């Protein structure tokens, strides 16, 4: 008899991809995905530990999900992902959950479920140096035209503020054969866009047995782009210390590799970057931006940045604002620093910037980026952009929306367009987050 599995996913795109691996693993043991948590035999909550707010949301959700056991005595509740790796043993001991599995233990989930049913401790948070979930084709849990494929797992960078190397383990790359098998499965199922995922995609490296020439990230990009010219290719996230000219040239070479690079700056001051262990300087970062602009003049550059890191002075923070202005980011994810237990910064550095100062600096960052985003979108007025139609606009059933190659959302009247088609749209108006225009024509594949 089939059992019902309900999965909730929090955090990054990597967790979305991992949930699809979990769905595949459990599917092989006769579990089918349910969209109704109240009919589930097991509920798995895939978690993030990067920021404190993410963990707080999960705590609140677990309290609610536990209440479902009153009407479903056989229900098992599982915690998986980064939060499971960090504090899962405590949660199991306190009876908050029945199952705990870290990011490298998903193959064990059916066994852990059986143990939980028997009333035994069901936990595996062991990190490995070789688990890449090879030979598993993830089960796509939602219908759509865009999907994710992990190309690396773990991270070797050990930024002082970041918990990821401790919850996801050391970096290892996946076999390109497995990656391409996933991409082909997506194509077979009607997907039109794939995002290649890794904590640091630029350090991807696979050495085939018997070969003395490794497959690097730019090689992998080309392999995926060549699978089908109608498949758009994105990637996330590169690291400024590792992004190579070979990668940028490959983006420029293929029209179906999107002209968008997310390049996290984090801070615009060398002393702060050194305390963060980012392994690059402001000058190095600026050289990378100039290299991108040289080969791809119309490339969109977005970023991550945060304020209030240990010891950050007003002058050092001003360097971040100056970098934002100099690069003129199209969009940015911006945060104030929150200390994560277990990181180097939590153990060795003093979190000495007052919360009110962090909040005030974050407001200034957001205000600046709002202005930069408006200016960026204004420059697109009159341009023709190529859009992959994703679905109806949230504001009007008469409009479609989709992203252009530069990863900007574009809204336009439906006319005779269909979801999954490529169209050219002339930009007529804009908001801070959206380009608004009219469809010029349909096309068979990306050309820009």
N, C-alpha and C positions, 0 to 999 in steps of 0.2 A: 504494500500500500504506500502510495506517495505521501510524503510529509511536506508541510508548508514552511517555507523560509522567508522571513521578512528582514531586509537589510536597510539600515539607515546609515548614510555616509556624511561625515563632517570633514571639513578641511580642504586640502588641495586636490588638484586634478589627479595626483598620484593615488590618492585614496579612492577616487572614483574608479580608476583603472583596477586597483586592488579589489574593490568590491565585485567587479566583474570576474576576476580570477576566482574569488570565493564562490560566486554563484556557479561557476563551472565545476569547481571541485565538489561542491555539495550536490550539484546536479547529477554527477556520476554515482552518487549514493542515494538516488531516488528522492532528492529534495527538489521541489519546484518553487519558483519565486511567487510570492503572494504580495499583492498591494494592500492587503488588509492585515494590520498588525493583530487584530483581535482573533483571527482564525489561525494564526501561526503556531507551529510546534516549537519553533526556535526563532528568536529575534537576535540578530547580530548588529551591534552598533560599532561602526568603523570610525575611529577617533583620531583627533589631531592634538598634538601637545605643543605646537609652535608658539601659541599665545595663550595667555591665561583665560581670556574670554571664551576661547574654543572649549577649554576644559570645563568652565562653569556651565556652559550650555549643555554639555554632555551629562554633568551631574544632575541637572534639573530634569533632563529627559529620562535618565535611568530611574529616577524616583517615580515618574509617571508610568514607565513601562513595567516596573515591579508591581504596580497596583493591578495590572492585568492578570496577575497570578491568582487573584481572589476568585475570578470566574473561570480560570483555566489552570488547574492544578498541575498539569503536565508540562506547561510552558517552561522552556529553558531560555535564559537571557545571557547573551554572550558579549563580552567586550573584546574588540580586536583593534589592531593598529597601534599607533604610537603611544597613546595613553595607556593601552594594555601593557606595552613594554615598560612604561615608566612606573606605574603604580597598580598594575593589574593584580599582583599577588595580594596587596592590601585589600582590594575590593572583593576578591574571592574569599579572603579570610573573614571579612565583615559581612559576608552573605549578600553583598550588593548585586553580584552577578554569579552565574553558575559555571560559565566558561570563560577562559582568558586565553587569547592567542596573539602573539606578537606578529610583526610583519613578515617574518620568515617561517611561520608555523601554519600557514593556511592549508597545506596538504594534510595536516593532522586534524582539521576541524571535524570531520565525520567521527573519528575515533574519540575526540574530546567530547562530542555530543553523547556518544554511547556511555562514556565514563560518567558524565553528569546525570544521565538517566539512571545509572546504577547507584547514584549518590556519592560517587568518589570525587576527589579533587580533580578538576579538569583544567589544566594549565600547561602551556608551552610558550615560553618567552625567550627561548634560546635563539641567539643571533648566529648566523652562519657566514661563511666566506664564499659560498658557492650557490646558494639558492637563488635562482632567477625565474622559477616557475616555467622552465623549458617544457615544451611539448603540450602546454595547456593553452587551448584557444578560449579566451575569455567569453563569457556569456553576456552579450549586450542586454542590459535590463530595461532600457527605454528605447522606443523608436526614435529615429532621428537620422540626420545626414552627416553628423560630425561625431567622431569618436577619438579615444585616446589609446596609444600603444606605448607601454614602458620600454625604454631601450637600456636603461641602467637601473640599478637598485643601490640604495645606500649612498654614503658621502664620505669623502676623505678630507674635506677642507677644514673641519673643526673651527669654524668661526666661533669666537668666544661667547657670543650671545645665543648660539643655536643648539637646540636639543637633538636635531635630526641624526647626527652620527651615532648618538647614544641609543636612539630608539629604532633606527633603521639599519645600523651596522655599517660596515665598510663598503666602499664602492665596488661593484662588479658589473660588467657589461653582459648583455644578452647576445646569444648567437644570432647573427643577421638572418639566418634561415628561419628561426622562430619568429623574428620580427616581421619578415616578409610574408610568412604564412598567416599571421594575424591580419596584415594589410590586405592580402588576397581574400580572406574570409569577409572582411568588411566590404570590399568591392562586390563580392558575390551577394551580399545582403543589402546592397543599394546605398552604401555610404559614399559621400562625395568629398569628405575632408577628414584627414587624420592629423592629430597632434602627437608628435614624438616627445616622450616625457623622460626626464631625468633630473636629479638634483643638480647635476652639472653635465649637460649633454655634450659640451665641447670636449670632455675628457673621455668620451666613448672610445673604447679600443677593444677589438676582438682579434685574437690570433688563431687562425685556423690551424688545426693539427697538421704538421708537415709543411707549413708555410713559414717563410721568414719575413713576410710583409703583412703588417697588421691592417685590418679594416678600421679606418678612422671615421669620425663623424661626417666629414664631407663626402666620404665614399658612401656611407649609409644613406645620407640625404639623396644622393644621386640614384642609388638603387631604388628607393621608395618613389622618387619622382618619375622614374622610368617605368614603373609598374603600369601606369595608366595616365595619359596626359589630362584626363578629365578629373583626376583626383587631386584636390588641393592639399598641400603639405605645410604644416606649421610645426614649431618645436618650442619647448619650454623646459628648463631655463638654461641659457648659457651663463658662463661665469666670465667677468671681464678679464681675469688673469689668463684665461685659456682660449678665448675666442680667436680663431685664426683667419687669416686672409683667404685661405682656401675655402672656408665655409662661406664667407661673404661672396666670393666669386661664384660658388655653386648656386647660391640664392639668385644672383644676377643672371646666371646661365639659363635657368629653367623658369618659364612663366607660371608653372603650377606650384612652385615654391613661393609662399607668400612673402611679400616685401614688408616684413615686420620683425623686429628683433626686440625682445624684452631683455634689457641689460641693467640689472640691479646695481645702483650706485651705493646705496645704504647711507653713505655720508660723504660730504664734499671737503673733507679735511684729512691730510695725511696722518696726523697724530691720532685722530679718532679711528681712521681705517686700520692703523697699526694695532691699536687696542682691540679692535674687532677681529684681528688676524685675517684681514681680507686679502693680503698678499698682492696688492697693487696700490699705486699712488694715483692722485688726481691727474697728474700728467699722463700716466699710462692710460688711464680711462679716456682722457680727451683724445689721445692718439687713436684709440680703438674707434671712437665716434667718428673721427676724421676719415679713418680708413673705410668705415661703412658708407659715409656720405660720398666718398670718392667713387666707389663701385656701384652704389645703389642710391642715386640722388633723391629718389622718391620714397626711400625706406622710412617707415614709421619706427620711431624709437620710444619705447616706454620703459618704466623703471619701478623699482622698490626703493623706498627711502624711509628712514625713521629718525626721530630726534630724541634727545634726552639720554643718550647712552652715557655710561659711566665717565664722569669727568668732563663732559662736553661743556665748553664755555660758550658764551654768546658769540664771540668771534668765530669759533669753530663752527657753530651752527650757521652762521652767515655764509660760510663756505658752501654749505649744502644748498642754500637758496641761490647762491651765485652759480653753482653747477646746474641747477634746474633752469636758470635763465639762459646759460650758455648753450646747453644741449637743446633747449626748447622742447621738452618732452611732450609727446602727444597726450599721454595720460600717465598717471602714476598711482601706485598703491602706497599710501603713507600711514605711518603709525607712530605712536610714542613708545619708547622702550619699556618693556615689562620683563622683569627678571624671571628666568626659567630655572627652577631647581635642577641641579645636576650639571649645569653648564660651567665652563671655566669662569665666566664672568660672575656667576652666583657665588663661586667658591673663592675667587681671588681679587675681584674688583668691587669697589664700593658703588652701590647704586645711589649716587649723591646728588642727582639733579632733582629738585623738588617737583612734586606732581603738578603743582600749579604752573611751574615754568615749562614742564613738558607739554601741558595742555595748550599754553599760549603759543609755544613754538609750533605745535602741530597745526593750530589754527592758521598761523602765518603761511605754513607750507601749503595747506589746502587752498587758501585764498590765492596764493601765487599760481598754483597749478590750474585752478579754475580759469584764471586769466590766460595762461599759456594754452590751455585746451581750446578756449574760445578763439584765440588767434590762429591756432593750427587749423581749426575747422573753417574759419573764415577764408583761409587761403585756398580751400577746395571749391569755393564758389565758381561755377562755370566749368569745372572739370568733369570728364567722363570717367567713372569708376566701374570696375567689374565686381559684381555682387553674386554670391551664392545665396539663393533664396532659401531662408531657413523656416519661415512660417509667417502667420498673420502678425501684424503689429499689435502691441499691447493696447494701444489707444484707439485703434480703428479697425474694424473688420474689413474695411474696404482697402486697406493697405497691407503690403507685405514688408518684411524686414529681413535683413541679412547683412553679413559683414563683407567689406571689400578686402582686397589683399592686404591693406595696411591695418586691418583689424578694427576699423571704425564701423559702427553700426549705421546702416543706411535704410531709410524708410521711403517707400514710393508706392503709388497707386498700383493695384494688382494687375489691371488690364487682363491679358491672357497668359500671364506668367504662371508657373507651377513650382511648388516646393521641390528643391533639388536641382532646379535649372540655373544656369548662369545667364545673367542679364547685364547689359551696360546701362548705367543710370547717370543722367546729367544732374549734378548737384545744383540746387536752386536756393536752398536755405539751410540753416544749421541751428543747433542748440549746443550747449556745452558737451553733450554726450552723443549727439546724433547728427548725421547728415540727412537732408531731406531733398528729394528730387523727383524726376520722372524717368520712366524707362524709355530708352532709345531703341534697343533691339535685344534679341536673344542671341546667345552664342553657344557653341558646342563645348568649348573648353577655355580655360584661362589663356590669355594671350599677352598680358602685360607683366 
